[in-house]
Amino acid sequence: MKIEYKKISLRKNDLVQVMTGKEKGKTAKILKIDPNGSSVLLEKVNVVSRRYRKTAREPGKVVEKELPIHYSNVLLMCSACNRGVRHGVRVLSKENRVRKVRFCKRCDHPLDAA
């Protein structure tokens, strides 16, 4: 049985806007992408408190950490529109070099740095 992974066009360090859930409207940077579970880990978004029981060596503690959210609940931020937007991919060829560039579908502005 072959496992198929989803092709996620988001990348690490992209700025995204959360569209659904309790964190709706927040913007954050992507820390990690999990293509197997189709989820992204965002900086300071979806934070939960995890309590650890004391052991013989360590005292008990409360640790706050981020949990992943599904990639379909975030939109890539456009610097020109200053909001989360849908994006597309264009193939640019220049002197025997082919590049894929993401662009904003709202204002047609390229989202990747030149």
N, C-alpha and C positions, 0 to 999 in steps of 0.2 A: 504494500500500500504506500503510495507516494504522498508525502505531505506537501501541500502547497502553501506558500507564505504570501501574505499580502504585500504589494509594493507600496510602501508609504513614502510619499514625496516630501515629508518633513525631515529635517536634519537636526543634528545636535547643535545647540547654540542659536537656533532660530527663535525669534520672538513671536509668540502666539497669543491669541485672545481666547479665553474660555467662553463657550457659548451656552452651555447648559449646566445644571446642577447648582449646588450651594455656593460655588465660587464664580458664578456667571458674571461676566464683564471684566474680570481681572486679566491683566496681561502678565506673562511670565516667559522665562527663557527655558528651553528644553534642556534637561540635564542628561536624559537617557531615553533611548527608543528601544522597545521590545517588539520586533517584527513578528515573533511567534504568537504573542498574545494580543497584538495590534494595540498596544498601549504606549503612552508616553509619560515620562516622569518630569514634572514641572517644578521649577524653583519656588518654594514657599506657597504652593497651592495644594489643596487637599491634605493638609497637615493633620495628623492624628497623634494622640499621646499613647505611647506604649509603656506599660508598667512591667518592670522586671522584679521578680521575687528575690529577696536577699539569699545569699549563699554563705558558705563558711568563709570564703575569701573576700566577697564583695558585699557592700550594703545594698539594700533595695534602691531602685532609682526609677525615675520617670523620664523617658526619652521621647522627644517629639521628632517625627519623621514624615516625609512626604510619601503618599501612596500614588500609584499610577492611575491615570484616567484614560479612557478610550480615545484613540486618535480622531474619531469622528466628532468628538465634542469640542475640538479646538479648530480655530482658523488662523492661518498665517497672517501676520500683521503687514500691512502695506505702509511704507513710510510716507508716501504721497497722500494717501487717503486718511491715514492716522486711525485705522480701524482694522478689524479682522476681515479678510476678503477671501473669496474663492480664487484659486490660481490655476493657471495652465502652464504647459511646457512648450517651448519653441526650440527647434533645432537650428543653430546658427553654424554656418560653415565659413571659414576664413583661412585661406592659404593652406589647404590640406589638413585643416584642424576642424573637428566637429565638436560643438559644445551644446549642451542642453541648458537652457536658461528658463527659470520660472518667471512668470509675469502675472500682474494683477489683472483679473478679468473685468474689473470695474473701471480702472483708469488707464489700462494698458502700459503701466509702469513696470520696468524689470525689477524683480525682487532680490535677485542675487547681485552681490558686489561684482563690479567689473574687474 
